[in-house]
Amino acid sequence: MRRLYRKALPFSLCLSLYCGAACAANPFADVPPAHWSYQETKELVASGLVDDYTNSMFEKNRRITRQAIAQLVGQALYRINEATPSQKTSIGRLAAEYHSELERMGAFEGTPSVEASAAAPPVHIAPETSTPSIDERLNKLEKDTSSIQSWKLSGWANMENTYGQRYWDQSDHEYKLEARLQVDKKISDSLDFTFQMAVKTYLDGYSALANDNLGQEFPNSNKEKIFARLAYLSWKPAPQQELLAGKFAVWLAGGFLGDDYLKGIQWNYATDRAWHFSLLASRYEANTDWPGMAVIPDPSSPGGYRLYRNMEDRNIWYAKIGAPIGRTDIAVHYLGANSSFTSKDDTSIVALTLGGRWRNIDLGAAWGQNIEESGHNNMLKLQAAKTFGKHNLIAQYWRQEANMDLPLENGNHMAWWGDQYSRAGLSGYRLIYSYRFTDNLILEGFYGNYRSLAAHQHATKYGFTTTVQF
């Protein structure tokens, strides 16, 4: 913002001011575009010395009243010390032309006059109090916009293309578009509110059928639509404590036990010695927009499939305690649910995760067991990640046995490993590479090979995603 100078005009400029017949002109008379004062004022606006706050005063060379031009000339007088020599000469001519209007506006009152010739009227600069200072203007602006201050707007759009086949079915091309718009509002120093709208579209037949965005009347009523993905309060009474309440996203055990959103309450706490704790009590509704209905083989139709989903809502609770031991972060987790995607059985999973860094490579390992089952109830995940410049590479090995019964999404790109909702048991590996073109554009490619532990059939999936964020 330009500083307003309120100093007396230079002596040489005052000598150039004179009052002619225009002093008595009607202030509301129009000034035509051909008039010299019209053109010189327009040049001052174009140079940036004078602000046309409407950005349209000189549009299409429309006529302007003398009073309106006088107001711009008044600005130029206050900014005279910023003007070039030729602009000062022009301002002097304009001040003389519009002297009577400027005098009525008070532009020549309140300060000692500068000595001038007898032919020129004394020119005064308005007192400091006649126009608000920069600080006063900023304070008023902050007060006027207080209702929208501390709002943060962000967004995210993603396109995913997946090729390959499911281990029990034919090859498919899965094509998904998703977009999210999020607002965050700071209510107080310790309380924040987050709200996120999302829309997801499946353009291939398989995914559209599985998620019902072609309008079929399946029980999950999961039509393509805009929905509220997140809506929660975050309270931080102290830097090491946080309480979430509402509908929020979870990343349980680093995604090993959960990667989705649900409704509930979550408390996170960290000590000065880096011990960290989490408690979660929540509800996962069967009619949530994602995941949709599972696609499973249809015994009555060779080579065909049908849609299935356990329609019962499920209560989910989770607890974690972790601490650094040397260079390794170790955490113990517990996840419980009254049903899973693949059965109505209770799920009780205990898990152990380890994470560390070796030669600038992030290493992770996770093991879990569903103690509600007596056999084939383990899951293992090993991961190595390396970031170098704008590049990021992740390698994973993953094994989920038939009776693991995880109730949520679990890990990177699990959405395109949709067979996880079966109880056949799966194992495989994935390679995920991403490149950040800019802070707002990311391209990612992935490749994976996996097999059914029951049928010993292999399948491959690969593809790419493009993400734009702001």
BELKAKA-V538153 format. One record per residue. OMEGA is omega in whole degrees, 0 to 359 (* if undefined). Layout:
# BELKAKA-V538153
omega=OMEGA
omega=OMEGA
This chain:
# BELKAKA-V538153
omega=186
omega=179
omega=180
omega=179
omega=181
omega=180
omega=180
omega=179
omega=177
omega=182
omega=182
omega=180
omega=182
omega=179
omega=183
omega=182
omega=177
omega=182
omega=178
omega=182
omega=184
omega=183
omega=183
omega=184
omega=177
omega=184
omega=181
omega=176
omega=181
omega=174
omega=182
omega=181
omega=182
omega=182
omega=184
omega=182
omega=177
omega=183
omega=182
omega=176
omega=178
omega=179
omega=177
omega=177
omega=181
omega=181
omega=181
omega=179
omega=181
omega=183
omega=169
omega=189
omega=178
omega=183
omega=183
omega=186
omega=183
omega=182
omega=177
omega=178
omega=178
omega=177
omega=181
omega=179
omega=178
omega=182
omega=180
omega=179
omega=180
omega=178
omega=177
omega=178
omega=176
omega=175
omega=182
omega=178
omega=180
omega=182
omega=186
omega=181
omega=177
omega=186
omega=173
omega=179
omega=180
omega=177
omega=178
omega=177
omega=180
omega=180
omega=177
omega=178
omega=181
omega=180
omega=177
omega=181
omega=186
omega=185
omega=184
omega=178
omega=180
omega=180
omega=178
omega=179
omega=180
omega=183
omega=183
omega=184
omega=168
omega=178
omega=178
omega=180
omega=176
omega=181
omega=179
omega=179
omega=182
omega=182
omega=184
omega=178
omega=177
omega=180
omega=180
omega=174
omega=184
omega=180
omega=182
omega=185
omega=185
omega=179
omega=181
omega=177
omega=178
omega=181
omega=179
omega=179
omega=179
omega=178
omega=179
omega=179
omega=179
omega=179
omega=182
omega=183
omega=184
omega=182
omega=181
omega=177
omega=177
omega=170
omega=178
omega=181
omega=178
omega=182
omega=186
omega=177
omega=186
omega=173
omega=181
omega=175
omega=179
omega=179
omega=179
omega=183
omega=170
omega=190
omega=184
omega=188
omega=184
omega=178
omega=179
omega=171
omega=180
omega=188
omega=185
omega=171
omega=179
omega=178
omega=179
omega=175
omega=188
omega=173
omega=177
omega=182
omega=175
omega=181
omega=176
omega=180
omega=184
omega=185
omega=178
omega=177
omega=180
omega=177
omega=182
omega=173
omega=181
omega=173
omega=181
omega=183
omega=177
omega=186
omega=176
omega=185
omega=184
omega=182
omega=179
omega=178
omega=182
omega=184
omega=169
omega=175
omega=170
omega=174
omega=178
omega=183
omega=174
omega=187
omega=184
omega=178
omega=186
omega=180
omega=173
omega=182
omega=172
omega=182
omega=178
omega=182
omega=181
omega=174
omega=185
omega=174
omega=176
omega=182
omega=180
omega=180
omega=178
omega=183
omega=184
omega=182
omega=176
omega=177
omega=177
omega=178
omega=180
omega=179
omega=187
omega=179
omega=179
omega=177
omega=191
omega=182
omega=180
omega=182
omega=182
omega=182
omega=180
omega=178
omega=184
omega=177
omega=184
omega=180
omega=180
omega=179
omega=178
omega=179
omega=179
omega=182
omega=177
omega=179
omega=179
omega=180
omega=174
omega=168
omega=181
omega=184
omega=175
omega=173
omega=182
omega=171
omega=189
omega=177
omega=179
omega=187
omega=182
omega=182
omega=177
omega=189
omega=178
omega=357
omega=177
omega=181
omega=178
omega=177
omega=184
omega=179
omega=179
omega=182
omega=182
omega=182
omega=182
omega=180
omega=182
omega=177
omega=178
omega=182
omega=181
omega=171
omega=173
omega=190
omega=181
omega=170
omega=181
omega=172
omega=183
omega=176
omega=189
omega=176
omega=180
omega=169
omega=183
omega=180
omega=175
omega=174
omega=188
omega=179
omega=184
omega=174
omega=183
omega=179
omega=175
omega=186
omega=171
omega=178
omega=178
omega=178
omega=181
omega=173
omega=179
omega=178
omega=189
omega=178
omega=176
omega=181
omega=172
omega=179
omega=175
omega=186
omega=170
omega=185
omega=177
omega=178
omega=177
omega=179
omega=180
omega=183
omega=180
omega=179
omega=178
omega=175
omega=177
omega=182
omega=178
omega=176
omega=180
omega=177
omega=179
omega=179
omega=174
omega=186
omega=174
omega=181
omega=184
omega=181
omega=182
omega=189
omega=182
omega=173
omega=182
omega=176
omega=177
omega=184
omega=173
omega=182
omega=181
omega=176
omega=177
omega=183
omega=180
omega=184
omega=175
omega=182
omega=179
omega=175
omega=183
omega=164
omega=189
omega=178
omega=179
omega=182
omega=192
omega=186
omega=178
omega=174
omega=176
omega=183
omega=184
omega=169
omega=183
omega=167
omega=185
omega=176
omega=176
omega=181
omega=180
omega=169
omega=188
omega=180
omega=179
omega=182
omega=175
omega=177
omega=180
omega=185
omega=184
omega=172
omega=180
omega=179
omega=178
omega=169
omega=183
omega=179
omega=177
omega=178
omega=180
omega=180
omega=177
omega=177
omega=186
omega=185
omega=181
omega=174
omega=184
omega=175
omega=181
omega=178
omega=179
omega=175
omega=182
omega=183
omega=175
omega=179
omega=181
omega=185
omega=181
omega=177
omega=182
omega=175
omega=181
omega=173
omega=179
omega=180
omega=181
omega=176
omega=174
omega=182
omega=175
omega=181
omega=176
omega=*
